[in-house]
Amino acid sequence: MENPVALGWRVSSANRDRVTGLARKSHMSAAAFFELMVENLQLDERGVPEWVPHDEDEGQLPIDKP
C-alpha cells in the first residue's frame, strides 16, 4: 500500500459492520477489502460507478426544467 491515510468519514454502524463482515468472509482486512473494492469499480461514461443514479436534469439550465 502506497501512502496510506486514515479515513475520517462517519458511516452508519450497520454499513461498517457489513463491510467488515464481507471482508472477513473474503479472508481480508476491512482496509484491504475497501482498496480492492475501489480498484474494481465499474465506471460509466460519466466516470462514476454504474449504480450512481443519473441526474435527469444534467446539462439543463434552470429555465429549461419543467
Chimera marker file (.cmm) of the C-alpha trace (Angstrom):
<marker_set name="trace">
<marker id="1" x="0.000" y="0.000" z="0.000" r="1" g="1" b="0" radius="0.5"/>
<marker id="2" x="1.451" y="3.309" z="-1.062" r="1" g="1" b="0" radius="0.5"/>
<marker id="3" x="0.975" y="6.440" z="1.066" r="1" g="1" b="0" radius="0.5"/>
<marker id="4" x="-1.653" y="5.055" z="3.489" r="1" g="1" b="0" radius="0.5"/>
<marker id="5" x="-4.022" y="7.513" z="5.172" r="1" g="1" b="0" radius="0.5"/>
<marker id="6" x="-6.662" y="7.125" z="7.854" r="1" g="1" b="0" radius="0.5"/>
<marker id="7" x="-10.195" y="7.797" z="6.666" r="1" g="1" b="0" radius="0.5"/>
<marker id="8" x="-12.015" y="10.334" z="8.786" r="1" g="1" b="0" radius="0.5"/>
<marker id="9" x="-15.503" y="9.577" z="7.494" r="1" g="1" b="0" radius="0.5"/>
<marker id="10" x="-18.505" y="8.761" z="9.625" r="1" g="1" b="0" radius="0.5"/>
<marker id="11" x="-20.652" y="5.934" z="8.293" r="1" g="1" b="0" radius="0.5"/>
<marker id="12" x="-23.549" y="4.016" z="9.766" r="1" g="1" b="0" radius="0.5"/>
<marker id="13" x="-22.507" y="1.213" z="12.073" r="1" g="1" b="0" radius="0.5"/>
<marker id="14" x="-24.633" y="-1.199" z="10.017" r="1" g="1" b="0" radius="0.5"/>
<marker id="15" x="-22.684" y="-0.430" z="6.830" r="1" g="1" b="0" radius="0.5"/>
<marker id="16" x="-19.364" y="-0.598" z="8.672" r="1" g="1" b="0" radius="0.5"/>
<marker id="17" x="-20.352" y="-3.978" z="10.081" r="1" g="1" b="0" radius="0.5"/>
<marker id="18" x="-21.444" y="-5.158" z="6.636" r="1" g="1" b="0" radius="0.5"/>
<marker id="19" x="-18.104" y="-4.237" z="5.059" r="1" g="1" b="0" radius="0.5"/>
<marker id="20" x="-16.209" y="-5.774" z="7.959" r="1" g="1" b="0" radius="0.5"/>
<marker id="21" x="-18.262" y="-8.959" z="7.622" r="1" g="1" b="0" radius="0.5"/>
<marker id="22" x="-17.742" y="-9.142" z="3.858" r="1" g="1" b="0" radius="0.5"/>
<marker id="23" x="-14.024" y="-8.612" z="4.344" r="1" g="1" b="0" radius="0.5"/>
<marker id="24" x="-13.880" y="-11.345" z="6.987" r="1" g="1" b="0" radius="0.5"/>
<marker id="25" x="-15.715" y="-13.786" z="4.666" r="1" g="1" b="0" radius="0.5"/>
<marker id="26" x="-13.190" y="-12.874" z="1.963" r="1" g="1" b="0" radius="0.5"/>
<marker id="27" x="-10.284" y="-13.542" z="4.367" r="1" g="1" b="0" radius="0.5"/>
<marker id="28" x="-9.181" y="-9.909" z="4.107" r="1" g="1" b="0" radius="0.5"/>
<marker id="29" x="-8.878" y="-6.938" z="6.399" r="1" g="1" b="0" radius="0.5"/>
<marker id="30" x="-11.540" y="-4.251" z="6.011" r="1" g="1" b="0" radius="0.5"/>
<marker id="31" x="-8.866" y="-1.908" z="4.630" r="1" g="1" b="0" radius="0.5"/>
<marker id="32" x="-7.699" y="-4.433" z="2.010" r="1" g="1" b="0" radius="0.5"/>
<marker id="33" x="-11.321" y="-5.150" z="1.086" r="1" g="1" b="0" radius="0.5"/>
<marker id="34" x="-12.016" y="-1.419" z="0.647" r="1" g="1" b="0" radius="0.5"/>
<marker id="35" x="-8.895" y="-0.999" z="-1.526" r="1" g="1" b="0" radius="0.5"/>
<marker id="36" x="-9.892" y="-3.922" z="-3.764" r="1" g="1" b="0" radius="0.5"/>
<marker id="37" x="-13.494" y="-2.710" z="-3.989" r="1" g="1" b="0" radius="0.5"/>
<marker id="38" x="-12.421" y="0.789" z="-5.087" r="1" g="1" b="0" radius="0.5"/>
<marker id="39" x="-9.879" y="-0.556" z="-7.583" r="1" g="1" b="0" radius="0.5"/>
<marker id="40" x="-12.559" y="-2.714" z="-9.227" r="1" g="1" b="0" radius="0.5"/>
<marker id="41" x="-15.473" y="-0.272" z="-9.503" r="1" g="1" b="0" radius="0.5"/>
<marker id="42" x="-17.185" y="-0.423" z="-12.884" r="1" g="1" b="0" radius="0.5"/>
<marker id="43" x="-17.481" y="3.160" z="-14.129" r="1" g="1" b="0" radius="0.5"/>
<marker id="44" x="-19.922" y="4.512" z="-16.688" r="1" g="1" b="0" radius="0.5"/>
<marker id="45" x="-19.408" y="7.177" z="-19.356" r="1" g="1" b="0" radius="0.5"/>
<marker id="46" x="-19.585" y="9.862" z="-16.641" r="1" g="1" b="0" radius="0.5"/>
<marker id="47" x="-16.641" y="8.295" z="-14.837" r="1" g="1" b="0" radius="0.5"/>
<marker id="48" x="-18.732" y="7.364" z="-11.773" r="1" g="1" b="0" radius="0.5"/>
<marker id="49" x="-19.885" y="3.941" z="-10.559" r="1" g="1" b="0" radius="0.5"/>
<marker id="50" x="-22.649" y="2.447" z="-12.692" r="1" g="1" b="0" radius="0.5"/>
<marker id="51" x="-25.008" y="2.227" z="-9.716" r="1" g="1" b="0" radius="0.5"/>
<marker id="52" x="-24.973" y="6.003" z="-9.053" r="1" g="1" b="0" radius="0.5"/>
<marker id="53" x="-28.270" y="7.462" z="-10.305" r="1" g="1" b="0" radius="0.5"/>
<marker id="54" x="-28.227" y="9.719" z="-13.340" r="1" g="1" b="0" radius="0.5"/>
<marker id="55" x="-29.278" y="13.317" z="-12.844" r="1" g="1" b="0" radius="0.5"/>
<marker id="56" x="-32.033" y="13.593" z="-15.445" r="1" g="1" b="0" radius="0.5"/>
<marker id="57" x="-31.691" y="17.388" z="-15.465" r="1" g="1" b="0" radius="0.5"/>
<marker id="58" x="-27.911" y="17.389" z="-16.009" r="1" g="1" b="0" radius="0.5"/>
<marker id="59" x="-26.933" y="19.906" z="-18.651" r="1" g="1" b="0" radius="0.5"/>
<marker id="60" x="-30.230" y="21.807" z="-18.497" r="1" g="1" b="0" radius="0.5"/>
<marker id="61" x="-30.489" y="25.391" z="-17.421" r="1" g="1" b="0" radius="0.5"/>
<marker id="62" x="-32.981" y="26.118" z="-14.626" r="1" g="1" b="0" radius="0.5"/>
<marker id="63" x="-35.285" y="27.842" z="-17.120" r="1" g="1" b="0" radius="0.5"/>
<marker id="64" x="-35.427" y="24.654" z="-19.223" r="1" g="1" b="0" radius="0.5"/>
<marker id="65" x="-36.504" y="22.420" z="-16.344" r="1" g="1" b="0" radius="0.5"/>
<marker id="66" x="-40.180" y="21.508" z="-16.054" r="1" g="1" b="0" radius="0.5"/>
<link id1="1" id2="2" r="1" g="1" b="0" radius="0.2"/>
<link id1="2" id2="3" r="1" g="1" b="0" radius="0.2"/>
<link id1="3" id2="4" r="1" g="1" b="0" radius="0.2"/>
<link id1="4" id2="5" r="1" g="1" b="0" radius="0.2"/>
<link id1="5" id2="6" r="1" g="1" b="0" radius="0.2"/>
<link id1="6" id2="7" r="1" g="1" b="0" radius="0.2"/>
<link id1="7" id2="8" r="1" g="1" b="0" radius="0.2"/>
<link id1="8" id2="9" r="1" g="1" b="0" radius="0.2"/>
<link id1="9" id2="10" r="1" g="1" b="0" radius="0.2"/>
<link id1="10" id2="11" r="1" g="1" b="0" radius="0.2"/>
<link id1="11" id2="12" r="1" g="1" b="0" radius="0.2"/>
<link id1="12" id2="13" r="1" g="1" b="0" radius="0.2"/>
<link id1="13" id2="14" r="1" g="1" b="0" radius="0.2"/>
<link id1="14" id2="15" r="1" g="1" b="0" radius="0.2"/>
<link id1="15" id2="16" r="1" g="1" b="0" radius="0.2"/>
<link id1="16" id2="17" r="1" g="1" b="0" radius="0.2"/>
<link id1="17" id2="18" r="1" g="1" b="0" radius="0.2"/>
<link id1="18" id2="19" r="1" g="1" b="0" radius="0.2"/>
<link id1="19" id2="20" r="1" g="1" b="0" radius="0.2"/>
<link id1="20" id2="21" r="1" g="1" b="0" radius="0.2"/>
<link id1="21" id2="22" r="1" g="1" b="0" radius="0.2"/>
<link id1="22" id2="23" r="1" g="1" b="0" radius="0.2"/>
<link id1="23" id2="24" r="1" g="1" b="0" radius="0.2"/>
<link id1="24" id2="25" r="1" g="1" b="0" radius="0.2"/>
<link id1="25" id2="26" r="1" g="1" b="0" radius="0.2"/>
<link id1="26" id2="27" r="1" g="1" b="0" radius="0.2"/>
<link id1="27" id2="28" r="1" g="1" b="0" radius="0.2"/>
<link id1="28" id2="29" r="1" g="1" b="0" radius="0.2"/>
<link id1="29" id2="30" r="1" g="1" b="0" radius="0.2"/>
<link id1="30" id2="31" r="1" g="1" b="0" radius="0.2"/>
<link id1="31" id2="32" r="1" g="1" b="0" radius="0.2"/>
<link id1="32" id2="33" r="1" g="1" b="0" radius="0.2"/>
<link id1="33" id2="34" r="1" g="1" b="0" radius="0.2"/>
<link id1="34" id2="35" r="1" g="1" b="0" radius="0.2"/>
<link id1="35" id2="36" r="1" g="1" b="0" radius="0.2"/>
<link id1="36" id2="37" r="1" g="1" b="0" radius="0.2"/>
<link id1="37" id2="38" r="1" g="1" b="0" radius="0.2"/>
<link id1="38" id2="39" r="1" g="1" b="0" radius="0.2"/>
<link id1="39" id2="40" r="1" g="1" b="0" radius="0.2"/>
<link id1="40" id2="41" r="1" g="1" b="0" radius="0.2"/>
<link id1="41" id2="42" r="1" g="1" b="0" radius="0.2"/>
<link id1="42" id2="43" r="1" g="1" b="0" radius="0.2"/>
<link id1="43" id2="44" r="1" g="1" b="0" radius="0.2"/>
<link id1="44" id2="45" r="1" g="1" b="0" radius="0.2"/>
<link id1="45" id2="46" r="1" g="1" b="0" radius="0.2"/>
<link id1="46" id2="47" r="1" g="1" b="0" radius="0.2"/>
<link id1="47" id2="48" r="1" g="1" b="0" radius="0.2"/>
<link id1="48" id2="49" r="1" g="1" b="0" radius="0.2"/>
<link id1="49" id2="50" r="1" g="1" b="0" radius="0.2"/>
<link id1="50" id2="51" r="1" g="1" b="0" radius="0.2"/>
<link id1="51" id2="52" r="1" g="1" b="0" radius="0.2"/>
<link id1="52" id2="53" r="1" g="1" b="0" radius="0.2"/>
<link id1="53" id2="54" r="1" g="1" b="0" radius="0.2"/>
<link id1="54" id2="55" r="1" g="1" b="0" radius="0.2"/>
<link id1="55" id2="56" r="1" g="1" b="0" radius="0.2"/>
<link id1="56" id2="57" r="1" g="1" b="0" radius="0.2"/>
<link id1="57" id2="58" r="1" g="1" b="0" radius="0.2"/>
<link id1="58" id2="59" r="1" g="1" b="0" radius="0.2"/>
<link id1="59" id2="60" r="1" g="1" b="0" radius="0.2"/>
<link id1="60" id2="61" r="1" g="1" b="0" radius="0.2"/>
<link id1="61" id2="62" r="1" g="1" b="0" radius="0.2"/>
<link id1="62" id2="63" r="1" g="1" b="0" radius="0.2"/>
<link id1="63" id2="64" r="1" g="1" b="0" radius="0.2"/>
<link id1="64" id2="65" r="1" g="1" b="0" radius="0.2"/>
<link id1="65" id2="66" r="1" g="1" b="0" radius="0.2"/>
</marker_set>
